[in-house]
Amino acid sequence: MDITFRRVAFQGEAGAYSEAAASEHFSSPIETIPQLSFEAVFQSVVEGDCDAGLIPIENSLAGSIHHNYDLLLRHDLNVIGEHFLPIHHCLIGHPGVLLKEIRKIISHPQALAQCYGYLRSLPGVESEPVYDTAGSVKILRKSDDRTLAAIASRRAAELYGMHILAENIEDHEANITRFLIIASTPAVPGKDAKTSIVFSLDNQPGALFKALSVFALRNIDLTKIESRPLVGKPWEYLFYIDFAGSTEDIVTAHALSHLGEYAVMLRVLGSYPRHRLD
């Protein structure tokens, strides 16, 4: 990634998975800037306080982070990259506490969802969502309640001086979160690229079939389809699509031009280098 990216915003506290993804993604040294909310991540980039932001968009176990799809449409920013991060959760408590003493577990809602099976295996233990995984460990550290535990990364436990009670508690070992990198300027996508778009259609028979056919006719691989309610128009939807290819490709350009014949609204969110896990 471009060495001009110095300050990168993420939602959460130091030790969050988003921070780890940002540190992995950028080849040059960066300063990671924690933000309290996803809205604040977008705003910090819009206002120029940060050069880029990193947001989670979907998880292989818990699904999409719908709010971030809405924020992509709401802000005039570009998706300039993606990053896949394997997620391995730890159950974290105060030093000296035993697992059998735990009565409440806190974490981000996505982390709780990814550990649903493990949480069900703990009788008499309730779970409560909080704003961040690493933030849950920060809350734990400030609490005198030794029956309280948190779900977060090993780094978060080490950073806040807490004790790991159990490791790899996610419901499946293939627990991967996909993050998007957002910035004010577009990326140079390169040959191995992915493009993200959002569009809306008239509510009439065959509309979605016709829209998707522009990709099928050109053998373009759709890697993600997500629908979101169109605010103010009940039972009408926005469609978010990721597909393999760059807007610099002639085939892709023709597909988007063809889609524009059917779409009421069409916006390219970004065309960017595709990330592949080793």
C-alpha positions in Angstrom: 0.0 0.0 0.0 1.1 3.6 -0.7 3.7 4.8 1.8 1.9 8.2 2.1 -0.6 6.4 4.4 0.6 7.3 7.9 -2.4 7.6 10.1 -5.1 4.8 9.9 -8.3 4.9 11.9 -10.0 1.8 13.3 -12.9 1.2 15.7 -12.1 0.1 19.2 -9.2 0.1 21.6 -5.6 -0.8 21.3 -5.4 -4.6 20.9 -8.5 -4.8 18.7 -8.6 -7.1 15.8 -9.1 -4.1 13.5 -5.8 -2.7 14.7 -4.1 -6.0 14.0 -5.6 -6.1 10.4 -4.4 -2.5 9.8 -0.9 -3.3 11.0 -0.8 -6.4 8.7 -2.2 -4.7 5.7 0.0 -1.6 5.3 3.6 -2.4 4.1 5.0 0.8 5.5 4.9 1.9 9.2 1.6 3.4 10.2 0.1 5.0 13.3 -3.1 3.3 14.2 -5.7 5.8 15.6 -8.5 4.3 17.8 -12.1 5.6 17.3 -15.1 5.0 19.5 -17.5 4.1 16.6 -17.5 3.1 12.9 -19.1 6.5 12.2 -16.0 8.2 13.8 -13.7 6.1 11.6 -15.4 7.4 8.4 -15.5 11.0 9.8 -11.8 11.0 10.6 -11.0 10.2 7.0 -13.6 12.7 5.6 -12.1 15.5 7.7 -8.5 14.5 6.9 -7.5 13.7 10.5 -6.5 10.2 9.2 -5.2 9.2 5.8 -7.3 6.0 5.7 -9.7 4.0 7.8 -10.2 0.2 8.2 -13.6 -1.3 8.9 -14.8 -4.9 9.2 -17.4 -5.8 6.6 -18.1 -9.5 7.0 -17.1 -12.5 9.1 -17.1 -16.1 7.9 -19.1 -17.3 10.9 -21.3 -14.3 12.0 -22.0 -12.8 8.6 -22.1 -9.2 7.4 -21.7 -6.0 9.5 -24.7 -4.3 8.0 -24.2 -0.9 9.5 -20.9 -0.5 7.7 -22.6 -1.2 4.3 -24.9 1.8 5.2 -21.9 4.0 6.1 -20.2 3.2 2.8 -23.1 4.7 0.9 -23.5 7.6 3.3 -20.0 8.9 2.8 -18.1 10.0 -0.3 -15.1 7.8 0.2 -13.3 5.1 -1.8 -12.7 1.5 -1.0 -9.0 1.2 -1.7 -8.3 -2.3 -0.4 -9.4 -5.4 1.5 -7.7 -7.6 4.2 -8.6 -11.0 5.5 -7.7 -11.7 9.1 -8.0 -15.1 10.8 -9.7 -14.5 14.2 -8.8 -16.6 17.2 -10.7 -15.6 20.4 -9.6 -16.0 24.0 -11.7 -16.0 27.2 -9.9 -13.6 29.5 -10.3 -13.0 33.2 -8.5 -11.5 36.1 -5.2 -13.1 37.2 -5.8 -16.0 39.5 -9.4 -16.5 38.6 -10.6 -20.0 37.5 -13.1 -20.7 34.7 -15.6 -22.1 37.1 -15.9 -18.7 38.9 -17.0 -16.8 35.8 -20.7 -15.7 35.7 -20.7 -13.0 33.0 -18.8 -12.6 29.7 -18.6 -9.4 27.8 -17.4 -8.6 24.2 -18.3 -7.1 20.9 -21.6 -8.6 19.5 -19.7 -10.1 16.6 -17.3 -11.9 18.9 -20.1 -13.2 21.0 -21.8 -14.5 17.9 -18.6 -16.2 16.7 -18.4 -18.0 20.1 -22.0 -18.8 20.4 -21.5 -22.6 20.8 -18.8 -22.1 23.4 -20.9 -19.7 25.4 -23.8 -22.2 25.4 -21.5 -24.8 26.9 -21.0 -22.7 30.1 -24.1 -23.2 32.3 -25.2 -20.3 34.4 -23.0 -17.8 32.5 -24.6 -14.8 30.8 -23.2 -12.7 28.0 -23.4 -9.0 27.4 -22.4 -7.0 24.3 -20.1 -4.0 24.6 -18.5 -1.7 22.0 -15.3 -3.6 21.3 -13.3 -6.8 21.9 -10.2 -5.1 23.3 -12.5 -2.6 25.0 -14.1 -5.5 26.9 -10.7 -6.3 28.3 -10.2 -2.7 29.3 -13.5 -2.8 31.1 -12.5 -6.0 32.8 -9.3 -4.5 34.0 -11.1 -1.6 35.6 -13.6 -3.8 37.3 -13.2 -5.5 40.7 -15.7 -8.2 39.7 -13.7 -11.4 39.6 -16.7 -13.3 38.1 -16.5 -11.1 35.0 -14.6 -12.3 31.8 -14.1 -10.9 28.3 -13.6 -12.3 24.8 -10.8 -10.8 22.8 -7.4 -11.5 21.3 -4.3 -12.8 23.0 -2.6 -9.5 22.4 -5.4 -7.7 24.2 -5.0 -9.9 27.3 -1.3 -9.2 27.3 -1.7 -5.5 26.7 -4.0 -5.1 29.7 -2.3 -7.5 32.0 -5.2 -10.0 32.2 -5.2 -13.8 32.3 -6.2 -16.2 29.5 -8.7 -18.8 30.7 -9.3 -20.5 27.4 -8.0 -20.1 23.8 -9.5 -20.7 20.3 -13.1 -20.6 21.6 -14.6 -19.6 18.3 -17.2 -22.0 16.9 -15.0 -23.0 14.0 -11.3 -22.7 13.3 -12.0 -21.1 9.9 -13.1 -17.9 11.5 -12.0 -15.1 9.2 -13.0 -11.4 9.1 -12.8 -9.4 5.9 -11.9 -5.7 6.4 -12.2 -2.9 3.9 -9.8 0.1 3.7 -11.4 3.4 2.9 -9.7 6.7 1.8 -10.5 9.9 0.1 -8.5 9.0 -3.1 -9.1 5.9 -5.2 -6.6 3.0 -5.5 -4.6 1.8 -8.4 -6.3 -1.6 -8.6 -3.7 -3.6 -10.6 -4.3 -6.8 -12.5 -5.6 -9.0 -9.7 -8.4 -6.7 -8.6 -11.9 -6.6 -7.0 -14.6 -4.0 -7.5 -17.3 -3.0 -5.1 -20.5 -1.3 -6.3 -24.0 -0.4 -4.9 -27.1 0.0 -7.0 -30.9 0.2 -6.8 -33.6 -1.0 -9.2 -37.2 -0.4 -10.1 -39.4 -2.8 -8.3 -40.6 -4.8 -11.2 -40.5 -8.5 -12.3 -37.1 -9.6 -13.6 -35.3 -6.5 -12.6 -32.6 -8.2 -10.4 -32.3 -11.0 -13.0 -31.5 -8.5 -15.7 -29.1 -6.6 -13.5 -27.1 -9.8 -12.6 -27.1 -11.0 -16.2 -24.7 -8.2 -17.2 -22.1 -10.0 -15.2 -23.0 -13.6 -16.2 -23.0 -12.7 -19.9 -19.4 -11.6 -19.5 -18.3 -14.4 -17.2 -17.5 -12.0 -14.4 -17.2 -13.7 -11.0 -19.5 -12.2 -8.3 -17.8 -12.7 -4.9 -20.4 -11.1 -2.7 -24.0 -10.0 -2.9 -25.7 -8.1 -0.1 -29.1 -6.3 0.0 -30.0 -3.5 2.4 -33.4 -1.7 2.8 -33.8 1.5 0.8 -34.7 4.1 3.5 -38.0 5.8 2.8 -39.1 3.2 0.3 -40.5 0.1 2.2 -39.7 -3.2 0.5 -37.3 -1.7 -1.9 -33.6 -2.5 -1.6 -30.0 -1.4 -2.4 -27.8 -4.1 -3.7 -24.1 -4.2 -2.8 -22.0 -6.4 -5.1 -18.3 -7.3 -5.1 -16.9 -8.9 -8.2 -13.5 -9.9 -9.6 -12.1 -7.4 -12.0 -11.0 -3.8 -12.3 -12.9 -0.7 -13.6 -9.8 -0.3 -15.8 -10.8 -3.5 -17.7 -12.8 -3.0 -20.8 -15.1 -6.0 -20.0 -15.8 -4.6 -16.6 -16.5 -1.1 -18.0 -19.0 -2.6 -20.5 -20.7 -4.6 -17.7 -21.1 -1.4 -15.6 -22.4 0.5 -18.6 -24.9 -2.2 -19.3 -26.0 -2.3 -15.6 -26.5 1.5 -15.8 -29.3 0.8 -18.3 -31.3 -1.0 -15.6 -30.2 0.7 -12.4 -32.0 3.7 -10.9 -28.8 4.5 -9.0 -25.4 3.0 -9.5 -22.2 3.9 -7.6 -18.8 2.4 -7.8 -17.5 2.3 -4.2 -14.0 1.3 -5.2 -11.8 -0.9 -7.4 -8.8 -2.2 -5.5 -6.1 -4.9 -5.2 -7.6 -8.2 -4.2 -6.2 -9.8 -1.0 -5.6 -13.5 -0.9 -4.8 -15.5 2.2 -1.6 -17.6 1.8 
